[in-house]
Amino acid sequence: MPACLVTVLYISFITILFTGWNDFAIVYPMWATLRFLQWALIIPFILLVCKPQHLRLLVVGLIIGGVLNALVSILQRFGFLSPKTLFLHLDIPGAGPYGTIAEKGLVSGESIGLFSYTRIATGFFLTLTFFAAVLFLKHRLLKISVLVFLAIGIVFTGSRTAIVLLGFALLALAFDRKLSLVVLAVVFVVGILAVNYLPLFAEDARLGRLLNIGEERYSSGIKGRLERQSVLIDLPIQYQIFGCGMGNAGSALGFADLRLYRAHGYIITYLVEIGIVGTMLLSYCMYKLLVASGTFHSYYSLIVLGIIVLSGFSDDFMIPSAQSAHLPLIAMIVLRFSVLKRDHFTL
């Protein structure tokens, strides 16, 4: 598509231009640009070319991986499989965030599973897996069992974002008459477990985290996100219009020790790194891809799209400089599967 080609060229040019012009550190923009070029090839393939039988295999792998991550998330919540055990082989000083977690352990009330060092990314991954399992699994008892298991894993990550996205998915699916009984069964079982483990929930103030009244040392919360985003308003006007380049937000802000600066909201991060012009081009390109793939003609795919957009206000899964930058590809697999579901798969 010409629009996609123009978008890729513009973002690559802006990144190279401002990185060289301002003598920014080259590591993050190079990494982000290469990852973005990967996405430019893989995402259209998933949405437009990937055959249903191949997509089915990807979804099977996704569900298996999700169940394993939910299991580890639950075990971690009860004190088993700690990161110190999982990451024992790491070179702590050179392992980045994984090394920090391996050295200091998890914050009380959090689980990270096996997917990522951050509970938010793992929670988002499990939410996507939950939705894929809803559409893929046929046997009702198996479906309910897997969904309850995944839902518990999501809750035990302690991620507010994941809990909100799960609630959105359940609410939307409840309007589908074919799935409403399954959704209600999942909510009922998870509700019973929540009541039975109420002291466990109260101990780590999970409701407090959800309402942003948890302990500050456990999470920066909504206030912290707004503070990180408000700093970006002070960037020069040329960056706000044209962008400062992929992966250059920290350098543009003058943070020598924090060059990979994330706004904890990929929509805001994109507005800074590729500017208003680049964000409009990228949005138009994605719109054309979604139209061509039939996304707007499937109720299921609209729910997945809603999950992706909602996450854009709370974290940075969809920027190429993110450590969990494979999440967009997983999201596209679930999105494409939800489009094909009505034509190629049966409940």
GUMARNU-354013 format. One record per residue (C-alpha): residue in one letter; residue number from 1; chain; x, y, z. Coordinates in nm, 2 decimals. Example, Ala and Ser with C-alpha at 12.3 -4.5 7.8 and 13.67 -1.06 7.14 Angstrom:
SITE   type   seq   mol       c1       c2       c3
SITE      A     1     A     1.23    -0.45     0.78
SITE      S     2     A     1.37    -0.11     0.71
//
This chain:
SITE   type   seq   mol       c1       c2       c3
SITE      M     1     A     0.00     0.00     0.00
SITE      P     2     A     0.14     0.35    -0.09
SITE      A     3     A     0.02     0.49     0.24
SITE      C     4     A     0.22     0.23     0.44
SITE      L     5     A     0.53     0.29     0.23
SITE      V     6     A     0.51     0.67     0.29
SITE      T     7     A     0.47     0.61     0.66
SITE      V     8     A     0.77     0.38     0.69
SITE      L     9     A     0.99     0.62     0.49
SITE      Y    10     A     0.87     0.92     0.69
SITE      I    11     A     0.94     0.76     1.03
SITE      S    12     A     1.27     0.62     0.92
SITE      F    13     A     1.38     0.96     0.78
SITE      I    14     A     1.27     1.15     1.09
SITE      T    15     A     1.46     0.91     1.32
SITE      I    16     A     1.78     0.93     1.12
SITE      L    17     A     1.76     1.30     1.07
SITE      F    18     A     1.70     1.40     1.44
SITE      T    19     A     1.94     1.13     1.57
SITE      G    20     A     2.22     1.26     1.36
SITE      W    21     A     2.14     1.63     1.38
SITE      N    22     A     2.12     1.63     1.76
SITE      D    23     A     2.39     1.38     1.81
SITE      F    24     A     2.16     1.15     2.01
SITE      A    25     A     2.27     0.81     2.13
SITE      I    26     A     2.23     0.58     1.84
SITE      V    27     A     2.15     0.25     2.02
SITE      Y    28     A     1.78     0.30     2.10
SITE      P    29     A     1.67     0.47     1.77
SITE      M    30     A     1.86     0.20     1.57
SITE      W    31     A     1.69    -0.07     1.77
SITE      A    32     A     1.35     0.09     1.74
SITE      T    33     A     1.38     0.16     1.37
SITE      L    34     A     1.48    -0.20     1.28
SITE      R    35     A     1.20    -0.33     1.50
SITE      F    36     A     0.95    -0.10     1.33
SITE      L    37     A     1.07    -0.22     0.98
SITE      Q    38     A     1.01    -0.58     1.10
SITE      W    39     A     0.66    -0.48     1.20
SITE      A    40     A     0.60    -0.31     0.86
SITE      L    41     A     0.66    -0.65     0.70
SITE      I    42     A     0.51    -0.89     0.95
SITE      I    43     A     0.19    -0.72     1.05
SITE      P    44     A     0.05    -0.68     0.70
SITE      F    45     A     0.14    -1.05     0.64
SITE      I    46     A    -0.06    -1.16     0.95
SITE      L    47     A    -0.36    -0.94     0.87
SITE      L    48     A    -0.38    -1.00     0.49
SITE      V    49     A    -0.18    -1.31     0.38
SITE      C    50     A    -0.15    -1.57     0.66
SITE      K    51     A    -0.36    -1.88     0.58
SITE      P    52     A    -0.63    -1.99     0.83
SITE      Q    53     A    -0.47    -2.33     0.89
SITE      H    54     A    -0.14    -2.16     0.98
SITE      L    55     A    -0.32    -1.90     1.20
SITE      R    56     A    -0.49    -2.19     1.38
SITE      L    57     A    -0.15    -2.33     1.48
SITE      L    58     A    -0.03    -1.99     1.60
SITE      V    59     A    -0.35    -1.96     1.82
SITE      V    60     A    -0.29    -2.31     1.96
SITE      G    61     A     0.06    -2.21     2.06
SITE      L    62     A    -0.07    -1.89     2.21
SITE      I    63     A    -0.32    -2.07     2.43
SITE      I    64     A    -0.07    -2.32     2.55
SITE      G    65     A     0.17    -2.04     2.63
SITE      G    66     A    -0.10    -1.84     2.80
SITE      V    67     A    -0.20    -2.13     3.02
SITE      L    68     A     0.17    -2.19     3.12
SITE      N    69     A     0.21    -1.82     3.21
SITE      A    70     A    -0.12    -1.82     3.41
SITE      L    71     A     0.01    -2.13     3.60
SITE      V    72     A     0.34    -1.96     3.69
SITE      S    73     A     0.16    -1.63     3.78
SITE      I    74     A    -0.06    -1.82     4.02
SITE      L    75     A     0.23    -2.01     4.17
SITE      Q    76     A     0.43    -1.69     4.21
SITE      R    77     A     0.14    -1.54     4.39
SITE      F    78     A     0.17    -1.81     4.65
SITE      G    79     A     0.55    -1.79     4.68
SITE      F    80     A     0.66    -2.05     4.43
SITE      L    81     A     0.88    -2.01     4.12
SITE      S    82     A     1.02    -1.68     4.23
SITE      P    83     A     1.22    -1.47     3.98
SITE      K    84     A     1.54    -1.55     4.18
SITE      T    85     A     1.48    -1.91     4.09
SITE      L    86     A     1.38    -1.85     3.73
SITE      F    87     A     1.65    -1.60     3.65
SITE      L    88     A     1.93    -1.78     3.86
SITE      H    89     A     2.14    -1.82     3.54
SITE      L    90     A     2.15    -1.45     3.46
SITE      D    91     A     2.45    -1.22     3.48
SITE      I    92     A     2.27    -0.98     3.72
SITE      P    93     A     2.47    -0.66     3.64
SITE      G    94     A     2.41    -0.70     3.27
SITE      A    95     A     2.06    -0.84     3.27
SITE      G    96     A     1.86    -0.51     3.29
SITE      P    97     A     1.52    -0.53     3.44
SITE      Y    98     A     1.53    -0.90     3.47
SITE      G    99     A     1.85    -0.87     3.68
SITE      T   100     A     1.68    -0.62     3.90
SITE      I   101     A     1.39    -0.85     3.97
SITE      A   102     A     1.62    -1.15     4.01
SITE      E   103     A     1.82    -0.95     4.27
SITE      K   104     A     1.54    -0.78     4.46
SITE      G   105     A     1.24    -1.02     4.40
SITE      L   106     A     0.88    -0.93     4.32
SITE      V   107     A     0.68    -0.65     4.48
SITE      S   108     A     0.42    -0.79     4.72
SITE      G   109     A     0.10    -0.88     4.54
SITE      E   110     A     0.25    -0.91     4.19
SITE      S   111     A     0.33    -1.19     3.95
SITE      I   112     A     0.51    -1.17     3.62
SITE      G   113     A     0.47    -1.53     3.49
SITE      L   114     A     0.72    -1.63     3.22
SITE      F   115     A     0.63    -1.39     2.95
SITE      S   116     A     0.80    -1.06     3.06
SITE      Y   117     A     0.97    -0.89     3.35
SITE      T   118     A     0.66    -0.66     3.39
SITE      R   119     A     0.32    -0.77     3.52
SITE      I   120     A     0.15    -0.53     3.28
SITE      A   121     A     0.29    -0.70     2.97
SITE      T   122     A     0.21    -1.05     3.11
SITE      G   123     A    -0.14    -0.93     3.20
SITE      F   124     A    -0.20    -0.80     2.85
SITE      F   125     A    -0.07    -1.12     2.70
SITE      L   126     A    -0.30    -1.33     2.92
SITE      T   127     A    -0.59    -1.10     2.82
SITE      L   128     A    -0.53    -1.17     2.45
SITE      T   129     A    -0.49    -1.54     2.53
SITE      F   130     A    -0.82    -1.53     2.72
SITE      F   131     A    -1.00    -1.38     2.41
SITE      A   132     A    -0.84    -1.63     2.17
SITE      A   133     A    -0.95    -1.92     2.40
SITE      V   134     A    -1.30    -1.79     2.40
SITE      L   135     A    -1.32    -1.81     2.02
SITE      F   136     A    -1.11    -2.13     1.97
SITE      L   137     A    -1.21    -2.39     2.23
SITE      K   138     A    -1.52    -2.59     2.15
SITE      H   139     A    -1.59    -2.81     2.45
SITE      R   140     A    -1.78    -2.60     2.70
SITE      L   141     A    -1.64    -2.74     3.02
SITE      L   142     A    -1.28    -2.72     2.89
SITE      K   143     A    -1.35    -2.36     2.77
SITE      I   144     A    -1.48    -2.25     3.11
SITE      S   145     A    -1.19    -2.42     3.29
SITE      V   146     A    -0.93    -2.26     3.08
SITE      L   147     A    -1.09    -1.92     3.09
SITE      V   148     A    -1.12    -1.93     3.47
SITE      F   149     A    -0.76    -2.03     3.50
SITE      L   150     A    -0.65    -1.75     3.27
SITE      A   151     A    -0.87    -1.50     3.45
SITE      I   152     A    -0.71    -1.59     3.79
SITE      G   153     A    -0.37    -1.56     3.63
SITE      I   154     A    -0.46    -1.21     3.51
SITE      V   155     A    -0.59    -1.10     3.85
SITE      F   156     A    -0.28    -1.23     4.02
SITE      T   157     A    -0.05    -1.03     3.81
SITE      G   158     A    -0.18    -0.73     4.00
SITE      S   159     A    -0.20    -0.52     3.68
SITE      R   160     A    -0.48    -0.27     3.69
SITE      T   161     A    -0.46    -0.24     3.31
SITE      A   162     A    -0.50    -0.61     3.26
SITE      I   163     A    -0.80    -0.63     3.50
SITE      V   164     A    -0.97    -0.34     3.32
SITE      L   165     A    -0.91    -0.50     2.98
SITE      L   166     A    -1.04    -0.83     3.10
SITE      G   167     A    -1.35    -0.66     3.24
SITE      F   168     A    -1.40    -0.48     2.90
SITE      A   169     A    -1.37    -0.81     2.71
SITE      L   170     A    -1.62    -0.99     2.94
SITE      L   171     A    -1.87    -0.71     2.92
SITE      A   172     A    -1.85    -0.70     2.54
SITE      L   173     A    -1.87    -1.08     2.51
SITE      A   174     A    -2.17    -1.09     2.74
SITE      F   175     A    -2.38    -0.93     2.45
SITE      D   176     A    -2.30    -1.23     2.23
SITE      R   177     A    -2.59    -1.48     2.28
SITE      K   178     A    -2.37    -1.77     2.19
SITE      L   179     A    -2.11    -1.68     2.45
SITE      S   180     A    -2.31    -1.51     2.73
SITE      L   181     A    -2.35    -1.83     2.93
SITE      V   182     A    -1.98    -1.91     2.92
SITE      V   183     A    -1.90    -1.55     3.02
SITE      L   184     A    -2.14    -1.56     3.31
SITE      A   185     A    -2.00    -1.89     3.42
SITE      V   186     A    -1.65    -1.75     3.42
SITE      V   187     A    -1.75    -1.44     3.61
SITE      F   188     A    -1.94    -1.65     3.87
SITE      V   189     A    -1.65    -1.89     3.93
SITE      V   190     A    -1.39    -1.61     3.95
SITE      G   191     A    -1.63    -1.42     4.18
SITE      I   192     A    -1.66    -1.72     4.42
SITE      L   193     A    -1.28    -1.75     4.43
SITE      A   194     A    -1.24    -1.38     4.50
SITE      V   195     A    -1.48    -1.40     4.79
SITE      N   196     A    -1.31    -1.71     4.93
SITE      Y   197     A    -0.97    -1.54     4.90
SITE      L   198     A    -1.08    -1.20     5.02
SITE      P   199     A    -0.82    -1.19     5.30
SITE      L   200     A    -0.55    -1.26     5.04
SITE      F   201     A    -0.68    -0.98     4.82
SITE      A   202     A    -0.71    -0.74     5.12
SITE      E   203     A    -0.36    -0.82     5.23
SITE      D   204     A    -0.20    -0.67     4.92
SITE      A   205     A    -0.46    -0.40     4.88
SITE      R   206     A    -0.54    -0.51     4.52
SITE      L   207     A    -0.86    -0.31     4.52
SITE      G   208     A    -0.66    -0.01     4.64
SITE      R   209     A    -0.42    -0.06     4.35
SITE      L   210     A    -0.72    -0.07     4.11
SITE      L   211     A    -0.86     0.25     4.25
SITE      N   212     A    -0.51     0.41     4.26
SITE      I   213     A    -0.50     0.43     4.64
SITE      G   214     A    -0.23     0.16     4.69
SITE      E   215     A     0.10     0.22     4.85
SITE      E   216     A     0.32     0.45     4.64
SITE      R   217     A     0.63     0.22     4.68
SITE      Y   218     A     0.44    -0.05     4.50
SITE      S   219     A     0.33     0.15     4.20
SITE      S   220     A     0.35     0.50     4.07
SITE      G   221     A    -0.01     0.46     3.97
SITE      I   222     A    -0.22     0.70     3.75
SITE      K   223     A    -0.06     1.00     3.91
SITE      G   224     A     0.29     0.88     3.81
SITE      R   225     A     0.18     0.82     3.45
SITE      L   226     A     0.03     1.17     3.42
SITE      E   227     A     0.36     1.31     3.56
SITE      R   228     A     0.56     1.12     3.30
SITE      Q   229     A     0.33     1.23     3.02
SITE      S   230     A     0.32     1.60     3.13
SITE      V   231     A     0.70     1.63     3.10
SITE      L   232     A     0.66     1.57     2.72
SITE      I   233     A     0.46     1.89     2.68
SITE      D   234     A     0.77     2.09     2.73
SITE      L   235     A     0.95     1.95     2.42
SITE      P   236     A     1.03     2.19     2.14
SITE      I   237     A     0.74     2.26     1.89
SITE      Q   238     A     0.93     2.09     1.60
SITE      Y   239     A     0.94     1.76     1.79
SITE      Q   240     A     0.57     1.79     1.87
SITE      I   241     A     0.48     1.84     1.51
SITE      F   242     A     0.74     1.62     1.33
SITE      G   243     A     0.86     1.39     1.61
SITE      C   244     A     1.21     1.34     1.76
SITE      G   245     A     1.26     1.00     1.61
SITE      M   246     A     1.19     0.64     1.73
SITE      G   247     A     1.35     0.57     2.07
SITE      N   248     A     1.47     0.93     2.11
SITE      A   249     A     1.23     1.07     2.37
SITE      G   250     A     1.47     1.03     2.66
SITE      S   251     A     1.75     1.20     2.46
SITE      A   252     A     1.52     1.48     2.35
SITE      L   253     A     1.43     1.54     2.71
SITE      G   254     A     1.80     1.55     2.81
SITE      F   255     A     1.79     1.25     3.04
SITE      A   256     A     2.15     1.11     3.01
SITE      D   257     A     2.07     0.81     3.22
SITE      L   258     A     1.72     0.74     3.09
SITE      R   259     A     1.74     0.77     2.72
SITE      L   260     A     1.47     0.51     2.67
SITE      Y   261     A     1.18     0.72     2.80
SITE      R   262     A     0.83     0.58     2.79
SITE      A   263     A     0.52     0.78     2.86
SITE      H   264     A     0.33     0.48     2.99
SITE      G   265     A     0.08     0.52     2.71
SITE      Y   266     A     0.19     0.42     2.36
SITE      I   267     A    -0.04     0.68     2.21
SITE      I   268     A     0.14     0.96     2.39
SITE      T   269     A     0.48     0.81     2.32
SITE      Y   270     A     0.40     0.79     1.94
SITE      L   271     A     0.29     1.16     1.95
SITE      V   272     A     0.64     1.25     2.09
SITE      E   273     A     0.86     1.02     1.89
SITE      I   274     A     0.70     1.05     1.54
SITE      G   275     A     0.50     1.37     1.60
SITE      I   276     A     0.15     1.47     1.50
SITE      V   277     A     0.24     1.42     1.13
SITE      G   278     A     0.38     1.07     1.18
SITE      T   279     A     0.10     0.96     1.41
SITE      M   280     A    -0.16     1.07     1.16
SITE      L   281     A     0.02     0.88     0.88
SITE      L   282     A     0.06     0.57     1.10
SITE      S   283     A    -0.31     0.58     1.20
SITE      Y   284     A    -0.42     0.61     0.84
SITE      C   285     A    -0.20     0.33     0.74
SITE      M   286     A    -0.34     0.10     1.01
SITE      Y   287     A    -0.69     0.21     0.92
SITE      K   288     A    -0.63     0.10     0.56
SITE      L   289     A    -0.49    -0.24     0.68
SITE      L   290     A    -0.78    -0.30     0.91
SITE      V   291     A    -1.03    -0.22     0.64
SITE      A   292     A    -0.86    -0.45     0.39
SITE      S   293     A    -0.85    -0.73     0.65
SITE      G   294     A    -1.22    -0.70     0.73
SITE      T   295     A    -1.17    -0.60     1.09
SITE      F   296     A    -1.47    -0.36     1.10
SITE      H   297     A    -1.71    -0.63     0.98
SITE      S   298     A    -1.66    -0.86     1.28
SITE      Y   299     A    -1.79    -0.81     1.63
SITE      Y   300     A    -1.51    -1.02     1.78
SITE      S   301     A    -1.24    -0.83     1.60
SITE      L   302     A    -1.39    -0.49     1.72
SITE      I   303     A    -1.35    -0.62     2.08
SITE      V   304     A    -0.99    -0.71     2.02
SITE      L   305     A    -0.93    -0.37     1.86
SITE      G   306     A    -1.09    -0.21     2.17
SITE      I   307     A    -0.85    -0.40     2.40
SITE      I   308     A    -0.55    -0.28     2.19
SITE      V   309     A    -0.67     0.09     2.19
SITE      L   310     A    -0.76     0.09     2.56
SITE      S   311     A    -0.41    -0.03     2.65
SITE      G   312     A    -0.27     0.27     2.46
SITE      F   313     A    -0.36     0.50     2.75
SITE      S   314     A    -0.17     0.30     3.02
SITE      D   315     A     0.14     0.14     2.88
SITE      D   316     A     0.38     0.12     2.58
SITE      F   317     A     0.34    -0.23     2.44
SITE      M   318     A     0.29    -0.10     2.09
SITE      I   319     A     0.61     0.10     2.05
SITE      P   320     A     0.91    -0.07     1.88
SITE      S   321     A     1.15     0.03     2.15
SITE      A   322     A     0.95    -0.15     2.42
SITE      Q   323     A     1.11    -0.46     2.58
SITE      S   324     A     0.79    -0.65     2.51
SITE      A   325     A     0.77    -0.54     2.14
SITE      H   326     A     0.66    -0.88     2.03
SITE      L   327     A     0.32    -0.81     2.19
SITE      P   328     A     0.18    -0.62     1.88
SITE      L   329     A     0.24    -0.93     1.67
SITE      I   330     A     0.05    -1.15     1.92
SITE      A   331     A    -0.23    -0.89     1.92
SITE      M   332     A    -0.24    -0.90     1.54
SITE      I   333     A    -0.26    -1.28     1.54
SITE      V   334     A    -0.56    -1.26     1.78
SITE      L   335     A    -0.72    -0.98     1.57
SITE      R   336     A    -0.69    -1.17     1.25
SITE      F   337     A    -0.82    -1.49     1.41
SITE      S   338     A    -1.12    -1.30     1.54
SITE      V   339     A    -1.19    -1.18     1.19
SITE      L   340     A    -1.17    -1.52     1.03
SITE      K   341     A    -1.36    -1.69     1.32
SITE      R   342     A    -1.70    -1.65     1.16
SITE      D   343     A    -1.59    -1.78     0.82
SITE      H   344     A    -1.34    -2.06     0.89
SITE      F   345     A    -1.40    -2.18     1.25
SITE      T   346     A    -1.70    -2.30     1.45
SITE      L   347     A    -1.77    -2.30     1.82
//
